Amino acid sequence: MTAMLTAVVVDNFENKARSLLSLDQCLDLDNAVANNFYSQHLNKYMLQLFDILGLKDMDIRGAQGVEIWLNDGRTLLDFSAGLGVLGLGHNHPRIIEAERKCHERKVIDCIKIAPHKLQGALAYNLSQFLPEPLNVSFLAVSGAEANEAAMKLSERVQTPNRKTKFLCMRGAFHGKTHGALSLTTATDVQSGFLLGVPKENVIYIQYGDINAMREAIKIETGGRGDNSIIAAMVETIRGTSCEIPPAGYLTDFVQLCRDNDILSIFDEVKVGMGRSGRFCAFQHENVVPDIVTLAKTLGGGKREVAAMVTSQALFDRAYGNKQDCNLHSSSFSGLGESCAVAIETLNILQDERLIENAERMGDYLSKGLHALKAKHPKQILDVRGRGMFQAIRLNFHQELAEKLVDVSKNPLFQTYQTVLIGALVRELYDRHAILVHFQPGARDILHFMPPFIVREEQIDKLIAALDEILSRGIGDATVRFVAKNIKRVFRDII
Ligand SMILES: Cc1ncc(COP(=O)(O)O)c(C=O)c1O
């Protein structure tokens, strides 16, 4: 490995021999060598997980649209789409062109002591997609940060009311920074961390159950009729399990919040930006929350951009004077090129009618998945989701196991489910060149999240591949999966 490194520099000051890889070397890095760096300098255990799924040796040459090209000549169809980042697909030509324009014009990326034109322009464009009064944005670089911003704004708004608690859903995912983590319970990701919001300040309730929310508020309501809840946060489609809440739930959610002086926060990080067939998934109902958070597809698949959007009235209550207006800020909030890419992303959604396409292709995908369920009723329990976020729930004997053990805590049952779902993911990749994923919080659910530009024939390939695998039986795929991992099974057990 050292032979390929160019210059070895000995820095006397640091007294450390330094041998850097050049960018050109990195772009042409051999896959095995790259994996070595990943293992030694990044996260060797993640690499092991990729290995189990057969994805470690995916030697990627490039990607465009729904396709990923491998150096071994194979072309993959990407139905995982960066877990939601790639609404426009890989390397959308207009996003590349937007970046080129920025480079050509030497657009300023960072000016912190004067306004940046593109930040205001992006915030304006966002307001054009969102209903009134959602027209004031805070720009961030990740979904978790957008949610942090939403939580902090809510805390400031409610400061005069001395409220101290957040309400959120069991099994929710809102990100992994300390504050957002406090409201994230999808898997055991809180374990071992001090939380930004202590557990006693968070009320966890059942997703989709408005009565549970009503009850929780009642419990928190004191003699004078006021309650301790600052804000309630909810995913408008639950990400881990791809669950759409009952019709009217989001409307009732906001109304209940309004009636009780609780701020409503809709987390649209995963399903916003058109994935559900509307700009935001809450727009399937006639409702407007106090705050909405967006990320993932907003960056056009090329940039890290996120946004928390609220009303001027709430922004004023939180930060409405010259002393407090910068209380919440960040160095990388709204870099020029990121804003340019996000602005172009919104234009692409509109010009190419991609939200409409997400809905149309979503209907097509849904029909295909329902036909599959009709053909394999014993293996597929249900088809769920909407637009470009759909999933099938597989019959991994969850109901039977629930009668015997606490499935959310039983490691043996979890391993069993992981093997089955892992086998499907690996089979789709190995034999059909299709990438899909699952979430650790719901291991019997296989997710399909194509870019919004997906075509019917690409969906047909997915359905045909699933049909072929299910016709042979999940057991068949599992045997091959276990055989491929047999060495590891022995090594881990012994
Ligand atoms: C619904 C939801 N909220 C928040 C986040 C966190 O976003 P990020 O990973 O950009 O911090 C995610 C990430 O998957 C998400 O799905």
The ligand as a Gaussian input file, in Angstrom:
#p B3LYP/6-31G(d) Opt

LIG

0 1
 C      -37.395000      11.340000       9.495000
 C      -35.960000      11.681000       9.710000
 N      -35.639000      12.732000      10.477000
 C      -34.357000      13.088000      10.691000
 C      -33.327000      12.377000      10.148000
 C      -31.921000      12.776000      10.417000
 O      -31.372000      13.311000       9.283000
 P      -29.766000      13.373000       9.118000
 O      -29.318000      11.955000       8.968000
 O      -29.560000      14.197000       7.901000
 O      -29.241000      14.000000      10.345000
 C      -33.610000      11.276000       9.325000
 C      -32.520000      10.499000       8.730000
 O      -32.685000       9.459000       8.168000
 C      -34.952000      10.910000       9.112000
 O      -35.277000       9.864000       8.351000

